[in-house]
Amino acid sequence: LVLEAMEEFPDSCFVEDVAICTDKCAVITNPGAASRNKEILGIEPAIREYFNDEDVHRITSPGTLDGGDVMMVGNHFYIGLSERTNIEGANQLIEHLGKYGKTGEAVPLFEVLHLKTALAYLENNHLIVGGEFITHPIFEKFNKIEVPEDEAYACNCIWMNDTIIVPEGYPKTQKAIEDKGFKIITVDTSEYRKLDGGLSCLSLRF
């Protein structure tokens, strides 16, 4: 589903930040940047086309949450504590997910805008990892594909139907993913990078 542009909200192309979608429920977020808050008015009607009303939940103030801070690994969710996501927002999300047998934990961030700026889960315990998370103990159990500092933007990839969508122009990361046996598609995201936006920011997948 491709939504109509919201010209009054220039960040609205980054739909991942305003909702969390799972196989059983959805959570409408409360974005940490006040200028983005009304983007939820554009996403909520689309979300409700796919979920029953009782399975659509909300993050409410004083909690804030950006979807870019949420990484799903099966039924467990890692939630980055950032300038956009606070502990109250993380706890609200964990509470909502718990109603469906899902779990979550908070991960403090110190260098990146969002958790998934430097992480991408590729299924089967594979994790693309860069920057502050390469040696982070919370991710030590994963099979890591480490991204060099000069290709840090390429950490944000998407696993979809056994294919990895990778930003165009990052040959070392591309090779490292291919060496693990994955098929890849490269996509030009240079315009989105100008606003620190990555591949996962541009869609909700569930």
N, CA, C and O of each residue as an XYZ file, in Angstrom:
824
protein
N       0.848     -1.185      0.000
C       0.000      0.000      0.000
C       0.886      1.238      0.000
O       1.741      1.385      0.874
N       0.695      2.123     -0.962
C       1.444      3.372     -1.038
C       0.510      4.510     -0.632
O      -0.542      4.701     -1.242
N       0.891      5.256      0.387
C       0.047      6.335      0.892
C       0.275      7.624      0.123
O       1.328      7.832     -0.481
N      -0.725      8.476      0.157
C      -0.601      9.805     -0.440
C       0.442     10.619      0.324
O       0.595     10.467      1.536
N       1.149     11.475     -0.390
C       2.127     12.351      0.257
C       1.437     13.319      1.212
O       0.328     13.783      0.947
N       2.101     13.616      2.320
C       1.635     14.649      3.257
C       2.620     15.812      3.139
O       3.591     15.896      3.891
N       2.359     16.696      2.197
C       3.320     17.753      1.871
C       3.603     18.680      3.053
O       4.668     19.294      3.128
N       2.645     18.777      3.971
C       2.852     19.670      5.120
C       3.792     19.066      6.157
O       4.212     19.745      7.093
N       4.120     17.784      5.986
C       5.021     17.107      6.921
C       6.156     16.476      6.119
O       6.024     15.343      5.656
N       7.266     17.189      5.949
C       8.331     16.704      5.068
C       8.988     15.410      5.513
O       9.629     14.742      4.701
N       8.847     15.030      6.796
C       9.409     13.755      7.263
C       8.417     12.604      7.149
O       8.724     11.484      7.558
N       7.240     12.859      6.603
C       6.185     11.840      6.632
C       6.482     10.637      5.747
O       5.826      9.604      5.880
N       7.463     10.747      4.841
C       7.860      9.568      4.058
C       8.447      8.481      4.956
O       8.479      7.311      4.576
N       8.908      8.865      6.142
C       9.505      7.908      7.065
C       8.410      7.283      7.936
O       8.348      7.517      9.143
N       7.554      6.489      7.300
C       6.363      5.971      7.967
C       6.685      5.008      9.102
O       5.848      4.786      9.977
N       7.876      4.436      9.102
C       8.224      3.483     10.152
C       8.192      4.110     11.543
O       7.956      3.413     12.530
N       8.425      5.406     11.631
C       8.529      6.041     12.941
C       7.186      6.227     13.636
O       7.146      6.405     14.854
N       6.099      6.192     12.894
C       4.808      6.543     13.499
C       3.939      5.340     13.836
O       2.823      5.509     14.327
N       4.426      4.130     13.582
C       3.655      2.942     13.957
C       4.571      1.733     14.066
O       5.571      1.627     13.356
N       4.215      0.829     14.961
C       4.865     -0.481     15.078
C       3.823     -1.512     14.663
O       2.726     -1.541     15.221
N       4.154     -2.356     13.691
C       3.214     -3.376     13.235
C       3.797     -4.763     13.479
O       4.953     -5.025     13.146
N       2.999     -5.644     14.058
C       3.401     -7.027     14.275
C       2.366     -7.939     13.620
O       1.420     -7.468     12.989
N       2.556     -9.237     13.777
C       1.593    -10.167     13.197
C       0.266    -10.172     13.931
O      -0.721    -10.690     13.409
N       0.216     -9.598     15.151
C      -1.003     -9.666     15.947
C      -1.567     -8.319     16.368
O      -2.747     -8.214     16.703
N      -0.729     -7.289     16.351
C      -1.191     -5.987     16.831
C      -0.380     -4.868     16.189
O       0.658     -5.090     15.564
N      -0.898     -3.664     16.370
C      -0.187     -2.465     15.922
C      -0.181     -1.454     17.053
O      -1.103     -1.413     17.869
N       0.863     -0.637     17.097
C       0.973      0.415     18.106
C       1.261      1.722     17.384
O       2.276      1.851     16.700
N       0.362      2.695     17.539
C       0.587      4.033     17.003
C       1.511      4.759     17.968
O       1.228      4.839     19.163
N       2.606      5.283     17.457
C       3.604      5.862     18.349
C       3.279      7.310     18.709
O       2.305      7.889     18.226
N       4.108      7.866     19.555
C       4.066      9.289     19.894
C       5.456      9.834     19.583
O       6.323      9.854     20.457
N       5.678     10.284     18.328
C       7.036     10.649     17.894
C       7.707     11.654     18.824
O       7.070     12.560     19.363
N       9.010     11.465     18.991
C       9.761     12.314     19.905
C       9.978     13.725     19.416
O      10.248     14.620     20.217
N       9.865     13.949     18.097
C       9.971     15.303     17.543
C       8.554     15.866     17.406
O       7.737     15.321     16.663
N       8.267     16.942     18.114
C       6.912     17.494     18.122
C       6.417     17.822     16.717
O       5.221     17.722     16.444
N       7.311     18.208     15.837
C       6.928     18.580     14.475
C       6.385     17.396     13.681
O       5.764     17.583     12.635
N       6.614     16.185     14.170
C       6.174     14.988     13.442
C       4.908     14.369     14.029
O       4.379     13.407     13.473
N       4.423     14.900     15.128
C       3.353     14.220     15.843
C       2.090     14.020     15.017
O       1.440     12.980     15.127
N       1.738     14.991     14.201
C       0.487     14.876     13.442
C       0.599     13.930     12.254
O      -0.386     13.693     11.554
N       1.798     13.385     12.021
C       1.917     12.357     10.981
C       1.089     11.125     11.313
O       0.725     10.362     10.417
N       0.789     10.925     12.587
C      -0.018      9.764     12.957
C      -1.424      9.857     12.382
O      -2.088      8.835     12.208
N      -1.888     11.070     12.082
C      -3.216     11.227     11.479
C      -3.263     10.628     10.086
O      -4.324     10.209      9.623
N      -2.123     10.586      9.417
C      -2.073     10.013      8.086
C      -1.908      8.504      8.108
O      -2.400      7.815      7.214
N      -1.220      7.979      9.121
C      -0.928      6.548      9.146
C      -2.036      5.739      9.797
O      -2.265      4.593      9.411
N      -2.728      6.309     10.777
C      -3.670      5.499     11.553
C      -4.798      4.891     10.712
O      -5.099      3.711     10.888
N      -5.434      5.644      9.807
C      -6.489      5.017      8.998
C      -5.973      3.839      8.173
O      -6.681      2.849      7.991
N      -4.741      3.945      7.674
C      -4.165      2.844      6.897
C      -3.911      1.634      7.785
O      -4.151      0.501      7.368
N      -3.433      1.856      8.998
C      -3.177      0.763      9.929
C      -4.466      0.028     10.258
O      -4.485     -1.201     10.322
N      -5.542      0.777     10.466
C      -6.811      0.163     10.873
C      -7.436     -0.679      9.760
O      -8.354     -1.455     10.026
N      -6.967     -0.544      8.538
C      -7.426     -1.416      7.462
C      -6.936     -2.844      7.656
O      -7.513     -3.779      7.102
N      -5.874     -3.017      8.439
C      -5.232     -4.320      8.586
C      -5.410     -4.951      9.967
O      -5.134     -6.138     10.144
N      -5.872     -4.163     10.949
C      -5.979     -4.667     12.315
C      -7.352     -4.354     12.897
O      -7.952     -3.329     12.573
N      -7.844     -5.239     13.755
C      -9.069     -4.959     14.497
C      -8.832     -3.816     15.465
O      -7.717     -3.627     15.951
N      -9.889     -3.045     15.747
C      -9.749     -1.875     16.615
C      -9.124     -2.224     17.963
O      -8.304     -1.468     18.484
N      -9.514     -3.377     18.533
C      -8.991     -3.741     19.853
C      -7.516     -4.130     19.814
O      -6.883     -4.280     20.859
N      -6.975     -4.291     18.619
C      -5.568     -4.650     18.487
C      -4.699     -3.494     18.012
O      -3.544     -3.691     17.634
N      -5.258     -2.290     18.034
C      -4.491     -1.077     17.722
C      -4.321     -0.283     19.010
O      -5.304      0.137     19.621
N      -3.085     -0.079     19.417
C      -2.794      0.580     20.690
C      -2.017      1.876     20.437
O      -1.631      2.176     19.307
N      -1.797      2.639     21.520
C      -1.147      3.941     21.392
C      -0.076      4.135     22.452
O      -0.186      3.635     23.572
N       0.956      4.868     22.076
C       1.906      5.407     23.042
C       1.420      6.809     23.404
O       1.180      7.632     22.520
N       1.278      7.076     24.676
C       0.738      8.365     25.118
C       1.756      9.116     25.968
O       2.624      8.510     26.597
N       1.639     10.444     25.980
C       2.527     11.295     26.787
C       2.368     10.939     28.267
O       1.265     10.621     28.711
N       3.456     10.991     29.028
C       4.773     11.541     28.683
C       5.683     10.588     27.896
O       6.846     10.907     27.649
N       5.165      9.440     27.507
C       5.958      8.529     26.710
C       6.153      9.020     25.293
O       5.220      9.537     24.679
N       7.360      8.863     24.766
C       7.627      9.138     23.349
C       8.285      7.901     22.745
O       9.011      7.175     23.425
N       8.022      7.672     21.467
C       8.575      6.498     20.796
C       8.625      6.748     19.303
O       7.641      7.185     18.706
N       9.777      6.469     18.697
C       9.925      6.448     17.239
C      10.123      4.999     16.812
O      10.886      4.263     17.437
N       9.439      4.591     15.751
C       9.569      3.227     15.282
C      10.973      2.864     14.844
O      11.345      1.690     14.868
N      11.763      3.857     14.442
C      13.144      3.593     14.062
C      13.995      3.096     15.211
O      15.108      2.611     15.002
N      13.472      3.215     16.437
C      14.175      2.727     17.618
C      13.751      1.313     18.011
O      14.172      0.802     19.048
N      12.921      0.682     17.186
C      12.371     -0.629     17.558
C      12.815     -1.686     16.547
O      12.511     -1.581     15.359
N      13.530     -2.695     17.020
C      13.967     -3.796     16.164
C      13.323     -5.092     16.634
O      13.500     -5.508     17.779
N      12.579     -5.719     15.744
C      11.877     -6.957     16.052
C      12.759     -8.153     15.703
O      13.277     -8.261     14.591
N      12.917     -9.044     16.673
C      13.626    -10.307     16.463
C      12.681    -11.414     16.914
O      12.642    -11.755     18.096
N      11.929    -11.969     15.991
C      10.899    -12.928     16.363
C       9.835    -12.269     17.216
O       9.199    -11.308     16.783
N       9.633    -12.772     18.419
C       8.658    -12.195     19.343
C       9.311    -11.318     20.408
O       8.672    -10.941     21.390
N      10.596    -10.996     20.204
C      11.291    -10.127     21.145
C      11.661     -8.819     20.446
O      12.058     -8.812     19.281
N      11.523     -7.717     21.177
C      11.740     -6.397     20.591
C      12.811     -5.651     21.376
O      12.737     -5.531     22.599
N      13.811     -5.151     20.647
C      14.827     -4.280     21.225
C      14.401     -2.838     20.973
O      14.071     -2.473     19.844
N      14.408     -2.025     22.017
C      13.891     -0.653     21.931
C      14.992      0.312     22.342
O      15.420      0.318     23.496
N      15.448      1.125     21.402
C      16.501      2.080     21.688
C      15.993      3.271     22.476
O      14.950      3.841     22.155
N      16.732      3.642     23.504
C      16.443      4.872     24.260
C      17.288      5.976     23.653
O      18.513      5.972     23.780
N      16.638      6.914     22.999
C      17.328      7.922     22.201
C      16.765      9.299     22.511
O      16.003      9.467     23.463
N      17.140     10.279     21.707
C      16.542     11.604     21.853
C      15.064     11.579     21.480
O      14.317     12.481     21.858
N      14.636     10.560     20.747
C      13.248     10.481     20.276
C      12.399      9.479     21.065
O      11.172      9.573     21.051
N      13.027      8.533     21.744
C      12.310      7.493     22.478
C      12.760      7.490     23.926
O      13.949      7.340     24.204
N      11.819      7.654     24.856
C      12.189      7.661     26.273
C      11.758      6.357     26.953
O      11.071      5.528     26.355
N      12.168      6.195     28.194
C      11.906      4.938     28.900
C      10.412      4.727     29.107
O       9.945      3.588     29.087
N       9.658      5.794     29.305
C       8.203      5.665     29.462
C       7.581      5.112     28.181
O       6.724      4.230     28.234
N       8.014      5.632     27.032
C       7.506      5.116     25.765
C       7.882      3.658     25.558
O       7.065      2.859     25.100
N       9.125      3.312     25.898
C       9.577      1.927     25.771
C       8.757      1.001     26.661
O       8.359     -0.084     26.237
N       8.507      1.428     27.884
C       7.735      0.594     28.808
C       6.298      0.420     28.349
O       5.721     -0.657     28.501
N       5.714      1.480     27.785
C       4.354      1.353     27.256
C       4.315      0.336     26.118
O       3.400     -0.484     26.042
N       5.308      0.393     25.237
C       5.343     -0.553     24.128
C       5.478     -1.984     24.648
O       4.782     -2.883     24.178
N       6.362     -2.197     25.607
C       6.547     -3.535     26.179
C       5.247     -4.028     26.794
O       4.904     -5.203     26.670
N       4.524     -3.134     27.456
C       3.239     -3.519     28.061
C       2.234     -3.932     26.984
O       1.557     -4.950     27.132
N       2.131     -3.165     25.919
C       1.196     -3.517     24.840
C       1.579     -4.853     24.205
O       0.714     -5.697     23.967
N       2.849     -5.045     23.933
C       3.313     -6.277     23.298
C       3.082     -7.486     24.192
O       2.807     -8.586     23.713
N       3.199     -7.266     25.500
C       3.023     -8.361     26.446
C       1.639     -8.976     26.396
O       1.470    -10.143     26.748
N       0.651     -8.218     25.967
C      -0.713     -8.744     25.854
C      -0.804     -9.828     24.790
O      -1.771    -10.590     24.755
N       0.197     -9.898     23.925
C       0.185    -10.855     22.816
C       1.324    -11.873     22.930
O       1.695    -12.521     21.951
N       1.869    -12.001     24.144
C       2.925    -12.978     24.364
C       4.278    -12.559     23.837
O       5.159    -13.400     23.652
N       4.460    -11.268     23.590
C       5.724    -10.765     23.072
C       6.479    -10.041     24.182
O       5.876     -9.587     25.155
N       7.798     -9.935     24.034
C       8.641     -9.335     25.063
C       9.487     -8.212     24.466
O       9.598     -8.080     23.247
N      10.079     -7.409     25.346
C      10.928     -6.320     24.877
C      11.907     -5.896     25.945
O      11.732     -6.192     27.127
N      12.947     -5.196     25.511
C      13.920     -4.638     26.446
C      14.501     -3.353     25.870
O      14.622     -3.195     24.655
N      14.856     -2.444     26.768
C      15.394     -1.148     26.367
C      16.905     -1.215     26.192
O      17.600     -1.908     26.935
N      17.401     -0.482     25.195
C      18.830     -0.421     24.894
C      19.238      1.058     24.808
O      18.817      1.739     23.872
N      20.035      1.576     25.740
C      20.461      2.978     25.665
C      21.322      3.235     24.429
O      22.167      2.416     24.069
N      21.100      4.373     23.788
C      21.902      4.795     22.635
C      22.747      5.996     23.035
O      22.343      6.814     23.861
N      23.933      6.084     22.430
C      24.813      7.204     22.753
C      25.339      7.931     21.519
O      25.753      9.086     21.622
N      25.334      7.281     20.357
C      25.973      7.883     19.186
C      25.044      8.058     17.990
O      25.278      8.938     17.161
N      24.005      7.249     17.878
C      23.185      7.254     16.659
C      21.804      7.842     16.926
O      21.356      7.905     18.071
N      21.128      8.273     15.848
C      19.805      8.880     15.977
C      18.784      7.853     16.436
O      18.040      8.090     17.388
N      18.750      6.710     15.756
C      17.806      5.640     16.061
C      18.547      4.317     16.209
O      19.653      4.160     15.690
N      17.945      3.369     16.912
C      18.555      2.051     17.074
C      18.895      1.432     15.721
O      19.991      0.905     15.526
N      17.938      1.501     14.785
C      18.158      0.840     13.500
C      19.011      1.654     12.541
O      19.195      1.260     11.389
N      19.534      2.785     13.002
C      20.576      3.471     12.241
C      21.803      2.573     12.126
O      22.527      2.625     11.132
N      22.034      1.748     13.150
C      23.263      0.952     13.191
C      23.001     -0.541     13.367
O      23.923     -1.296     13.678
N      21.750     -0.979     13.169
C      21.407     -2.386     13.310
C      20.356     -2.788     12.286
O      19.488     -1.991     11.929
N      20.439     -4.025     11.819
C      19.365     -4.592     10.994
C      19.353     -6.096     11.212
O      20.377     -6.761     11.056
N      18.190     -6.629     11.572
C      18.076     -8.070     11.780
C      17.700     -8.739     10.466
O      16.749     -8.327      9.801
N      18.451     -9.773     10.096
C      18.274    -10.430      8.802
C      17.716    -11.848      8.919
O      17.882    -12.648      7.998
N      17.063    -12.170     10.027
C      16.505    -13.498     10.249
C      17.615    -14.529     10.472
O      18.787    -14.278     10.192
N      17.211    -15.697     10.985
C      18.134    -16.804     11.246
C      19.356    -16.386     12.065
O      20.466    -16.877     11.860
N      19.114    -15.466     12.996
C      20.120    -15.007     13.957
C      21.234    -14.161     13.345
O      22.253    -13.936     13.998
N      21.069    -13.691     12.116
C      22.057    -12.808     11.498
C      21.705    -11.343     11.797
O      20.545    -10.939     11.712
N      22.717    -10.572     12.142
C      22.519     -9.172     12.498
C      23.573     -8.314     11.821
O      24.771     -8.534     12.001
N      23.125     -7.330     11.037
C      24.052     -6.319     10.530
C      24.292     -5.325     11.652
O      23.343     -4.837     12.266
N      25.537     -5.026     11.920
C      25.854     -4.225     13.095
C      27.001     -3.266     12.786
O      27.942     -3.610     12.071
N      26.903     -2.061     13.339
C      27.950     -1.068     13.162
C      28.102     -0.208     14.398
O      27.315     -0.297     15.340
N      29.120      0.619     14.378
C      29.326      1.623     15.419
C      29.326      1.076     16.828
O      30.007      0.095     17.129
N      28.554      1.721     17.690
C      28.573      1.407     19.116
C      28.039      0.015     19.441
O      28.201     -0.453     20.568
N      27.409     -0.651     18.484
C      26.808     -1.950     18.775
C      27.686     -3.140     18.403
O      27.340     -4.278     18.718
N      28.810     -2.900     17.743
C      29.667     -4.020     17.333
C      30.118     -4.846     18.535
O      30.157     -6.074     18.465
N      30.454     -4.188     19.618
C      30.923     -4.897     20.806
C      29.913     -4.860     21.955
O      30.251     -5.215     23.084
N      28.690     -4.439     21.682
C      27.686     -4.323     22.744
C      27.302     -5.715     23.243
O      26.938     -6.574     22.440
N      27.378     -5.953     24.553
C      27.105     -7.302     25.073
C      25.694     -7.801     24.824
O      25.475     -9.010     24.758
N      24.742     -6.908     24.686
C      23.355     -7.338     24.504
C      23.146     -8.045     23.167
O      22.179     -8.787     22.994
N      24.068     -7.809     22.213
C      23.930     -8.418     20.885
C      24.985     -9.486     20.610
O      25.197     -9.873     19.460
N      25.644     -9.960     21.660
C      26.757    -10.890     21.461
C      26.308    -12.257     20.952
O      27.120    -12.986     20.382
N      25.048    -12.624     21.139
C      24.593    -13.966     20.741
C      24.319    -14.071     19.235
O      24.117    -15.170     18.720
N      24.312    -12.951     18.540
C      23.980    -12.961     17.116
C      25.201    -13.281     16.249
O      26.345    -13.057     16.645
N      24.923    -13.810     15.055
C      25.948    -13.922     14.022
C      26.056    -12.551     13.354
O      25.150    -12.145     12.626
N      27.141    -11.846     13.594
C      27.239    -10.444     13.193
C      27.889    -10.275     11.823
O      28.883    -10.920     11.492
N      27.291     -9.389     11.051
C      27.912     -8.894      9.828
C      28.324     -7.459     10.146
O      27.482     -6.563     10.199
N      29.614     -7.247     10.356
C      30.082     -5.937     10.812
C      30.274     -4.984      9.631
O      30.857     -5.341      8.607
N      29.769     -3.771      9.805
C      29.855     -2.743      8.770
C      30.976     -1.772      9.139
O      30.975     -1.231     10.245
N      31.938     -1.538      8.231
C      33.030     -0.609      8.549
C      32.530      0.819      8.696
O      31.483      1.182      8.160
N      33.283      1.613      9.420
C      32.859      2.980      9.726
C      32.604      3.806      8.471
O      31.698      4.639      8.458
N      33.395      3.590      7.408
C      33.216      4.401      6.215
C      31.982      3.996      5.401
O      31.653      4.650      4.411
N      31.292      2.913      5.814
C      30.046      2.520      5.168
C      28.914      2.424      6.193
O      27.970      1.655      6.014
N      29.017      3.202      7.254
C      28.078      3.090      8.375
C      26.623      3.210      7.948
O      25.751      2.571      8.537
N      26.350      4.019      6.931
C      24.962      4.204      6.494
C      24.337      2.891      6.030
O      23.122      2.717      6.119
N      25.160      1.969      5.538
C      24.666      0.713      4.992
C      24.187     -0.250      6.070
O      23.670     -1.317      5.740
N      24.341      0.086      7.334
C      23.793     -0.772      8.391
C      22.291     -0.940      8.254
O      21.742     -1.974      8.636
N      21.623      0.068      7.711
C      20.167      0.026      7.634
C      19.731     -0.677      6.352
O      19.611     -0.059      5.294
N      19.498     -1.972      6.471
C      19.034     -2.811      5.366
C      17.685     -3.417      5.742
O      17.224     -3.263      6.872
N      17.052     -4.109      4.788
C      15.763     -4.755      5.038
C      15.804     -6.195      4.549
O      16.207     -6.459      3.417
N      15.389     -7.123      5.401
C      15.156     -8.504      4.986
C      13.709     -8.626      4.530
O      12.789     -8.274      5.269
N      13.505     -9.127      3.312
C      12.144     -9.265      2.791
C      12.090    -10.473      1.877
O      12.733    -10.495      0.827
N      11.323    -11.480      2.275
C      11.124    -12.666      1.435
C      12.454    -13.285      1.003
O      12.661    -13.580     -0.174
N      13.338    -13.474      1.959
C      14.643    -14.116      1.737
C      15.590    -13.313      0.850
O      16.578    -13.848      0.347
N      15.293    -12.047      0.662
C      16.174    -11.144     -0.081
C      16.491     -9.953      0.813
O      15.632     -9.486      1.561
N      17.729     -9.459      0.734
C      18.122     -8.290      1.514
C      18.160     -7.078      0.595
O      18.849     -7.083     -0.425
N      17.419     -6.046      0.961
C      17.468     -4.771      0.238
C      18.549     -3.921      0.901
O      18.515     -3.679      2.107
N      19.502     -3.475      0.094
C      20.708     -2.807      0.599
C      20.843     -1.446     -0.073
O      20.579     -1.334     -1.270
N      21.247     -0.404      0.660
C      21.497      0.887      0.006
C      22.578      0.756     -1.066
O      23.553      0.025     -0.897
N      22.392      1.458     -2.140
C      23.350      1.428     -3.247
C      24.622      2.202     -2.882
O      24.562      3.245     -2.232
N      25.777      1.671     -3.312
C      27.026      2.409     -3.164
C      27.885      2.000     -1.989
O      28.767      2.756     -1.581
N      27.648      0.805     -1.424
C      28.416      0.354     -0.250
C      28.933     -1.061     -0.527
O      28.398     -2.039     -0.005
N      29.984     -1.158     -1.359
C      30.416     -2.471     -1.860
C      30.925     -3.424     -0.784
O      30.720     -4.633     -0.891
N      31.586     -2.901      0.252
C      32.106     -3.801      1.287
C      30.966     -4.460      2.070
O      31.013     -5.652      2.375
N      29.960     -3.674      2.383
C      28.806     -4.227      3.097
C      28.048     -5.194      2.200
O      27.640     -6.267      2.644
N      27.862     -4.821      0.953
C      27.177     -5.689      0.004
C      27.868     -7.052     -0.086
O      27.210     -8.091     -0.053
N      29.195     -7.038     -0.200
C      29.945     -8.291     -0.310
C      29.824     -9.130      0.965
O      29.679    -10.351      0.909
N      29.887     -8.452      2.113
C      29.791     -9.174      3.384
C      28.448     -9.882      3.522
O      28.378    -10.993      4.048
N      27.388     -9.242      3.050
C      26.057     -9.859      3.105
C      25.969    -11.018      2.114
O      25.439    -12.081      2.435
N      26.487    -10.805      0.921
C      26.467    -11.862     -0.089
C      27.300    -13.063      0.344
O      26.952    -14.205      0.045
N      28.397    -12.806      1.044
C      29.256    -13.893      1.513
C      28.546    -14.793      2.524
O      28.957    -15.933      2.743
N      27.481    -14.278      3.138
C      26.676    -15.087      4.059
C      25.603    -15.891      3.320
O      24.832    -16.623      3.940
N      25.560    -15.748      1.992
C      24.626    -16.536      1.199
C      23.314    -15.862      0.887
O      22.410    -16.495      0.341
N      23.187    -14.577      1.224
C      21.944    -13.859      0.958
C      21.896    -13.328     -0.471
O      22.918    -12.931     -1.031
N      20.699    -13.325     -1.053
C      20.450    -12.587     -2.296
C      20.202    -11.133     -1.925
O      19.606    -10.852     -0.885
N      20.653    -10.207     -2.765
C      20.443     -8.796     -2.445
C      19.867     -8.033     -3.636
O      20.011     -8.428     -4.793
N      19.215     -6.932     -3.305
C      18.791     -5.912     -4.265
C      19.333     -4.592     -3.740
O      19.175     -4.294     -2.556
N      19.969     -3.794     -4.593
C      20.441     -2.479     -4.150
C      19.477     -1.389     -4.624
O      18.908     -1.468     -5.713
N      19.311     -0.381     -3.784
C      18.371      0.708     -4.047
C      19.059      2.038     -3.752
O      19.761      2.170     -2.750
N      18.857      3.017     -4.625
C      19.419      4.352     -4.415
C      18.609      5.083     -3.352
O      17.432      5.380     -3.557
N      19.233      5.371     -2.228
C      18.557      6.097     -1.139
C      19.241      7.433     -0.848
O      19.104      7.975      0.249
N      19.969      7.957     -1.818
C      20.794      9.141     -1.565
C      19.977     10.355     -1.129
O      20.447     11.147     -0.312
N      18.773     10.516     -1.654
C      17.951     11.665     -1.249
C      17.514     11.536      0.204
O      17.482     12.525      0.936
N      17.177     10.315      0.622
C      16.732     10.111      2.000
C      17.889     10.248      2.985
O      17.703     10.663      4.129
N      19.081      9.893      2.522
C      20.236     10.004      3.409
C      20.476     11.462      3.824
O      21.000     11.717      4.908
N      20.103     12.396      2.988
C      20.296     13.814      3.309
C      19.567     14.201      4.590
O      19.940     15.171      5.249
N      18.518     13.438      4.948
C      17.759     13.700      6.176
C      17.970     12.593      7.200
O      17.134     12.382      8.079
N      19.105     11.882      7.079
C      19.421     10.766      7.984
C      18.408      9.645      7.891
O      18.271      8.859      8.829
N      17.692      9.556      6.774
C      16.710      8.505      6.594
C      17.315      7.291      5.907
O      18.129      7.419      4.993
N      16.903      6.102      6.364
C      17.394      4.872      5.761
C      16.284      4.064      5.131
O      15.127      4.486      5.103
N      16.646      2.898      4.624
C      15.690      2.035      3.922
C      14.513      1.623      4.797
O      13.361      1.714      4.374
N      14.797      1.174      6.007
C      13.701      0.669      6.825
C      12.708      1.763      7.209
O      11.546      1.480      7.502
N      13.171      3.013      7.206
C      12.309      4.131      7.601
C      11.107      4.322      6.671
O      10.098      4.913      7.052
N      11.238      3.806      5.439
C      10.303      4.161      4.380
C       9.109      3.225      4.248
O       8.265      3.415      3.373
N       9.031      2.214      5.113
C       7.911      1.278      4.994
C       7.616      0.619      6.339
O       8.443      0.601      7.251
N       6.399      0.077      6.421
C       6.006     -0.773      7.547
C       5.793     -2.166      6.988
O       5.047     -2.342      6.024
N       6.434     -3.151      7.578
C       6.417     -4.517      7.047
C       5.895     -5.462      8.122
O       6.415     -5.490      9.237
N       4.871     -6.233      7.786
C       4.292     -7.124      8.779
C       3.524     -8.247      8.106
O       2.961     -9.104      8.787
